[in-house]
Amino acid sequence: MIEMAQFYNIKFLKEVEGLSQRQIATKLGISRKTVSKYLSQNAAPTTVLRKRVYSLPIW
């Protein structure tokens, strides 16, 4: 997963500078498919911290 700052950088390079997906991928050193995936999303990725849930044994 990419960081939130990189997500906004991808959006900026596409919308403001008008670079293609291939140019963005080359410039940032990531996959073109990754660029495509994040350009199609409206919200930045967030990290969800998961708690491990232990169940109580049934006696």
C-alpha positions as a printed NumPy array, in Angstrom:
array([[  0.   ,   0.   ,   0.   ],
       [  1.233,   3.494,  -0.73 ],
       [  1.346,   6.352,   1.74 ],
       [ -1.267,   9.083,   1.808],
       [  1.253,  11.703,   0.616],
       [  2.06 ,   9.6  ,  -2.439],
       [ -1.659,   9.223,  -3.174],
       [ -2.048,  13.002,  -3.297],
       [  1.138,  13.268,  -5.363],
       [ -0.367,  10.895,  -7.956],
       [ -3.556,  12.975,  -8.076],
       [ -1.539,  16.206,  -8.397],
       [  0.641,  14.885, -11.226],
       [ -2.436,  13.762, -13.161],
       [ -4.796,  16.697, -12.596],
       [ -2.423,  19.67 , -12.396],
       [  0.606,  18.682, -14.445],
       [ -1.376,  16.545, -16.888],
       [  1.009,  13.568, -16.905],
       [ -0.089,  10.186, -18.235],
       [ -0.35 ,   7.151, -15.985],
       [  2.822,   5.742, -17.526],
       [  4.739,   8.968, -16.903],
       [  3.535,   9.109, -13.292],
       [  4.543,   5.483, -12.711],
       [  7.996,   6.087, -14.141],
       [  8.49 ,   9.305, -12.17 ],
       [  7.432,   7.751,  -8.85 ],
       [  8.935,   4.297,  -9.442],
       [  5.684,   2.395,  -8.981],
       [  3.556,   0.157, -11.184],
       [  1.231,   1.673, -13.785],
       [ -1.532,  -0.566, -12.446],
       [ -1.015,   0.96 ,  -8.995],
       [ -1.307,   4.45 , -10.47 ],
       [ -4.491,   3.443, -12.261],
       [ -5.965,   1.952,  -9.082],
       [ -5.372,   5.059,  -6.998],
       [ -6.523,   7.462,  -9.706],
       [ -9.875,   5.674,  -9.79 ],
       [-10.376,   6.17 ,  -6.033],
       [-11.844,   9.348,  -4.596],
       [-10.512,   9.016,  -1.053],
       [ -6.975,   8.465,   0.156],
       [ -6.112,   5.032,   1.544],
       [ -6.188,   4.707,   5.305],
       [ -4.513,   2.159,   7.496],
       [ -6.784,   0.184,   9.75 ],
       [ -5.169,  -1.234,  12.838],
       [ -6.704,  -4.558,  13.652],
       [ -6.941,  -6.032,  17.083],
       [ -6.461,  -9.712,  17.464],
       [ -9.575, -11.205,  19.01 ],
       [ -9.118, -14.183,  21.222],
       [-12.144, -16.255,  21.943],
       [-12.732, -17.762,  25.34 ],
       [-12.569, -21.511,  25.479],
       [-15.924, -23.197,  25.971],
       [-15.762, -25.622,  28.887]])
